């Protein structure tokens, strides 16, 4: 009897332990490249890394990205709007039919009133809920926003300032926060993030400690039962220095890091860590400050020259193959790349000849300053990469480049400055990694209507042929006509370059073998609901 009782007791204990193991919470810990936690009021700063981790997992838009595939560019899917269409009587107006039964994390209803309240927050400077920081980002990302109105409790109309066939690709960047969050915080956005703020996404924020961590918890009341998260919690940690991120992963402090150092990839693989890479719509350039009073980049020959002076293959080798050469806004393999007259490659002789035609020689070398960051969303490894380019340009074409290293969010703010703004400290270039996913992004970066400080055309670049092609893209309905205009627009971006095209990132991440189910989409964003821990 005693033996039998001991056996039964052991079996019961084992069962309890097994049950506890099954019920134990799973926490996914991610090391970001950001130097601080992105703002948590509902529209995060820190670029698209902020949107990736403190944006879409918690706060959603009327339209969302489909991040479930790797074989094609991420497309759009219904979000807080079940469907949308252009008004047949006015091609500047879009009708959004909202999803019924959606609740914010605080239990309040998502409806048309919440949509209008948030649009007023972004676009109406006299509204009580106006938020300057989020407004600046939203106005730059959706420069065609005109007016908006509630049709009924679940229908909203948004009218753009001009026809924009690509407007749904802009709508993905307008995220929605519970109006009750603002009221609960005493109508003070500085206090909203400390509540924390309530969204509608598959995770909710439970804690934010500036420069240390942000904690997310799975939201079991999420409106899409098929997209409920597999992990219980996510902890986000800002670790801007690449080798520190590597050490955190190796020591088990985190389960996943963004952008492992290139020279650590092989050792991580041999130690059993998972390395993911994949093509996605991203370009790592220098923005030319064309509009500055004494800018050398007013001359297209200078802009073309630098595109011939840089050794992209050498830089890719430095990065251990985690990037590929960039010779345009789109990849050369993209069917919409077109047939530009210039096919940039490492050709110092041609670069020096163009510089000489523009008046820059060994006796009078081209010299300028670029603002760069020490880390940041999509910035890869900015310090060694820019040091390589500095030496490369000096040795290949006699060009002198100086750098000012500033924090990533400060650099992003600089991109909305006017060309001669004192905040630029005389810089003639900015190193800001950027998306290249769709015509909406193309329009906001390069349309002559979107000059800084009102839009993302920091360079204040104007090309009439490009603007004509963009007008066709905006207004046409025939896909063949749109595709032809898109190619023409891209040809102008190559032949009359507003940027120095350097590399396209291959989106490297390193993860513990415990991380399962991750999909590396052709997008800046990721779907955390697919991820599990084993």
N, C-alpha and C positions, 0 to 999 in steps of 0.2 A: 504493500500500500504506500509506504513512504516513497519508494522509487517512482511509483506511478504518479504520486502527487507532485514530486519534484519535476517530473517530466512535463506534467500538465502546466505547472507554474512557469517553467521555462518557455513552453510553447505560447502561453498567454503573453509573457513578457516580449517574446519575439514578435508576436502579432501586433502588440501595442507599439513597439519600436517601428515596425514596418508601416503601420498606419500613420505614425507621426512623420515618418520620412515622406510618405505620399502627400501628407498635408502641409509639410514644411514650405514656407514661402520661398519663392525664387526671386532673386534680385540681380538684375543685369546692370553692371557698372561700366560706364563709358568714359574714356579719356578724350576730351575735345581738344581742338587746337586753340580755342579762344582763351584769352587771358582772364576773362571774367564770365560769370553766369550771364547769359543774355537776359535782357529785361523781360519781366514776366507779367506784363499788363494785358497781354493778348496779341500784340504784334511785336515780336522780339527784335532787338538790334543784333549786332554782330553778323550782319550779312546772312547768307543762306545757311550757314551752319546754325545760326540762331533759329531760322525757320525750320531747319531739319529736326532739331531736338527740343526747342521750347516753343515752337510754333505748331506745326501740323499734328503732333501727337496729342495736343491739348485743345487747341483752338482751330476751328475749321472755317472753310469758305463755302460759298454757294456752289462752287465748282472745286473738285479735288483732282489730284494727279492719280493715275493708275500706275502703281509702283510694284506690280506683281510679276513683271516680265523683264528678261534681260536681252531679248533678241531684237528689240526695236526701241526707238525713242519713246519715252513715257508719254502716253496720251492723257486725255481728260476723261473723268467719270463724274457722274452726279454726286454731289455732296449734300449740303444743306438745302439745295434746290434739287428736286427730283428730275426736272427738265427745264429747258430754256429755249427760246427762239427769238429771231428778229421779228419785230412788228412788221407785218406785210405792207403796212401803209407808211412806214417810216424806217428806213434801214439804219438809222442812228439809234433806234430804241430797241432794247432787249427786254423781254418779258421772262421773269424767273418765277417758276411755280415751286413754292417751298414745301419741304417735307413736313408731314403731319406727325405729331406725337413726340417730337424731339424736346428733350429737357437739357438745360444747362446743368453743370455739376452741382449747383446750389438748389436744384429742384424747380427753378423758374422755367417758364415756357420760352422756347425759341419760336418766333413768329415774325410777321412783317414789321411789327413795331420795333422788335430788337434789331432787325436789319437796318431800318431807317435810323434808329438811334446810333448805331455804329458808323453808318455813313456820315452822319452829322459830326460824329467824333473826329473823323478823318478830314472832312471836306468843308465844314462850316466853322469858320474861325469865331463866330459869335455864339456858338452853341455852348451851354453850360458844361458839356462833357468834352469839349475840344481838347485834344491831346497833341501838343506841338511836335513831339518827337515822332509819334506814329503818323501824324499828318504829313510830315516831311517825307517819310519813306513811302507812304501811300500815294502822295501826289506825284512822286518821281516814278513809281512803278505803274501807276495808272494815269498817265498825263492827259488822256482823252476824256476823263470823267467830266460829265456835264451836270445833269440833274437827275433826281430820283424821286419816286413817289410810291406810296402804298396804294395798291388797287383794292385789295381786300386783305383779310387776316393772313392769307397764305399766298399772296401774289404781289410781286414788286416789279416796277418798271424802272430801268436805268437807261438814261439817254446820254450818249457820248457827244463830244463837241464836233465830231465829224464821223462819217462811216468808218467802222473798224471791224472788218471781218474776223479779226483775231481777238476781239474783246474778251471772250471766255478765257483765253490764255493770260489775260491780265487780271481777271476776276479771281483767279486762284490765290492772289496775294492779299486779298482783303479778308482778314480773319475776324471772327465775331466773339466778343466777350459779353458775359451777362451784364445787362444794365444794373442789376442788383449789386454787382461787385462794386460799382462806382458809388452807389448810394451807401453801401455798408462801410466804405472807406472814407465816408465824410466828404464825398465828391472831390477827392484829392487823388490824382493818378499816382503820386509818389507813395501813397499808402495802399493802392490797389494790389500791388504785387506781394505785399506782406500778408494778405488775407489767408491764402493766396486767391488770385483771380479765378473765375469759373468760366470754362469753355464748354464745348459739346463733344470733344474728341474721346478716343479710346483710353486715354490716361488723364488723370487730374493731378495738379500740383499739390503736394502736401507740405513741402518746406523749401525755402530758398535761403541759403547762406552765401552772401556775396563773396566772390573769389574763392569759394570753397566747394559748394555743391548745390545741386537742385535735385529734390526727390520727387519722383512721380509714382503714382499708384494706379493700377488697372481700374478702369471705371466699368463696373459690372452693369451699370444702367445704360451702356452705350446703345444708341439707336439701331446699329447694324449688328445683329447677333452673329453674323458670319465673320465679322472682323474684330471680335473681342480678343484682347491681347492674351498671349500664352504665358507671359511672365507676370508675376504679381507686382513687382516694383522695378523701377529704373532709377539709377543714381547717375547724375551727370556731373563730371568733374572737369574744370578748366585746367589744362596742363599745356601751356603754350610751347614749351621747349621740347623738341622732338626726342632727345635722348632721355628726358625725364618721363615722357610717355612710354618709351621703350622699357625703362626700368620698372615703371608701374605695372606694365603687363607681365613682365618676367617674374616679378615678385608676387603676383596674384592680387595686387591692390585693385586692378581693374580687369575686366573680361574682354575689353574691346578698345582699341585705340584708332583714332583717325590719323592718317598719314604717318606711318612708321618711318624712321630715318632710312634712307636708301641703303646705306651700308650695313643695316641691321636685318634686312629682309632675308638673306640667305640663312643666317644663324637662327632666325625665328622659325623658318621652315624646318630646318634640321632638328629643332627642339620640339617639333610637333604642333606649333601654332599654325593657324589657318591664315593665309594671305589671300585677300580678294582684290582683284583688279577688274577693270572693265571700261570700255569706251563709254563716255557720256558727254553731253553738250557743254563743253567747258573750254575756255581759252585763257591762257596765262600770258598777258601782254604788258606792255607799257602804254598808257594813254598819252598821246602827244598833247601838250598845251598849245594848241594852234592859235588861240585867241589872245594870248598875252601880248602886250604892246611890242616887246622886242623879241618875240619868239622866233627862233631859227626854223621852226616847223611850219611857218607860213608857206615856205617853199616846198612843194610836193617832192622835189628831187631829194631834199634832205630826208624826208620821211621814207621815200623808197630806198635811199642809200643805206640807211641803218638796217632795213629789212634784208639787204644783200650782205651786210657786214657781219652778221651774227652766225656763229657756228652752232646750229640747233642740234646736230648729231652729237657734238661734243657734250652739250648740256644733257642730252638724253642719256649718254653713257655715264655722266656724273650721277644721274638719278637712277642708275641701275635698271634702266628700261621701264620705269614706272610712268613715263610720259612719251609722247611722240611729237615730232616737229610740227609746228604750226606755220602755215604760209598764207593764212587767211582767217576770217572769222569762223568759217566752217572748215571742216577737215577736207583735205584735197580729195579724199575718196568719196565725199558726199556728192550725190547726184546733182545737188543744187549749187555746187561750187562754181559752176559755169566755166567759161573759157577766157579768163583775164589775159591781158597782154603780158603782164609780169608773172613769172613763175619763180618765186623767191627761193634762193639756195645760198649756200655759203660761197660768195664770189667777191672777195675783198677788192679785186681790181675794178669790178663794176661799181662797187660801193664807193671807192675812192674817186673814181671818175665822176660819178654823180655829185659827190661832195665838192669836187673841184669846180664843176659847172655852177654850183651854188655859191662859190666863193670861199670854200673851206679847204685849206691846204696844210702841209706840214708847217709852213710859216705862220698860218692863221688857222689853228685847229678848231674844230667844233667842240665846245665845252658847255655842259649844262648839268643841272641837278635834278634828281628823281626822288620823290618821296616813296619810301618802302616801309613794310611792316616787319616785325620779328616773327609773326605767326598770323593765323586767321583763317577764315573759311575759304577753302579752295586755294590758299596761298602756297600750298605745298611746303617747300623748305626755302623760304624767301631769302635768308641771309646768304647761304652758300651759292644759291642760284644767281643772285644779283652780283655777288663777288666774281663769279665766273664771267658774267656778261661784261662787267666793268673791265676786267683784264682782256677779254676777247676783243672788245671794241677798241681798246687802246692799241693792242698789238696788231690787229687786222687793218684798221682804218685810221689810226691816230686820233680817235675820238676820246675826249676826257669826260668822264662821268663821275659826279659826286653824289652821295646819298645822304638823306636825312632819314633816320630810322624812327618811326613813330608807332603808336599803338594802332591796332587794326581798326577799331571803331573810329579813331581820330582820322585815319586815312580815308575811311568811307565817307566821313563828313566832309573831308577836303574835296571829294569828287563832286560835291554839290556847290562848291565855291565858284565865284566868277574868276576869269583868267588872271586878273591882276590882284586878287585878294591877298591881303597881308598874311592870311592863314596858310597860304601856299609857300611862304618863305622864299619866293623867287623860283620855285620849282617849275621846270618845263616838262615834267612827266610824272605820272603816278603809276605804280605797279599794283594793279587791282585785278585779281582773277575774276572772270565774268562768265555768265551763262551764254549759250548760243543755241537755244532750243527751239525757237519759233519766231514767226514774224512779229509777234507782239514785243518780244525782247529786242529784235532788230530795230523796231520803230522807236522804242523808248531810249535806246542808246545812240541812235544815229540820225533820227529825223531832225531837220533844221528847226522844227517847231519846239524842240525839247532842249534848247540850250540851258546849261546851268545858269542860275540856281534853281530854275523851275523844273528841270528834267535831268536826265542822265547823260546828255550830250555835253560832257565836261569839256571836250576838245573845242566846242563851238565850230564843228566841222559842217560845212554846207556843200552839197554836191547836187546840182539841179537834176542830173540824170537819175541819181539815186532817189531823190524826192519824187520824181515822176513815176519811177518803178514802184515805190512804196504806195503812192496814191492808187495805182492799179491794183496792188495787193489788197488794199483796204476796201476798195469798192467793187471789185470783180466778183462774180459768182462761179465762173467757169474754172474748174481746177487746172486745166491746161494753161489758161491765161495767167492765173495766179503763179503757177510754177515757173513759167517763162519770165515773169516780172521778178520773182524771187531770185532767179539766177542772175538776171541783169543787175539787180541791186547788189548782189554779192560781188559781182565783177568790179563794180565801182569801189567797194570796200577794199578790194585788193589793189587796184590800179591807182586809186587816189586815197592811200591808206590813212585813216585817222589814228591808227595804232601801230606799234611795233609788235608784230606777231611773233611769238617766241615758242611756246609749246602748248600742246593739249594734254592735260592731266589724265592719267588712267585710273584715278580714284582709288588709290591703295588704302586698304585697312588691314589691321592685324587683329586676330581674335583667338581667344582660348578655344581649344578643341571642344569645350563644354557648350559653346554657342552653336545652336543648330537652327536651321530654317532660314537663315539670312539670304535675302535676294539682293544682288547688286544691280539695281535698275539703271537704265540709261537716263539718269536724272541726277540733279543735285540732292534729291531728297531720298529718304528710305522709309520703308514700312516696318515700324517696330512691332506691329501686331503679329507679324509672321515669325518672330524670333522666339525660341525657347532655350532653356538651359537644362543640360543633362548631367 
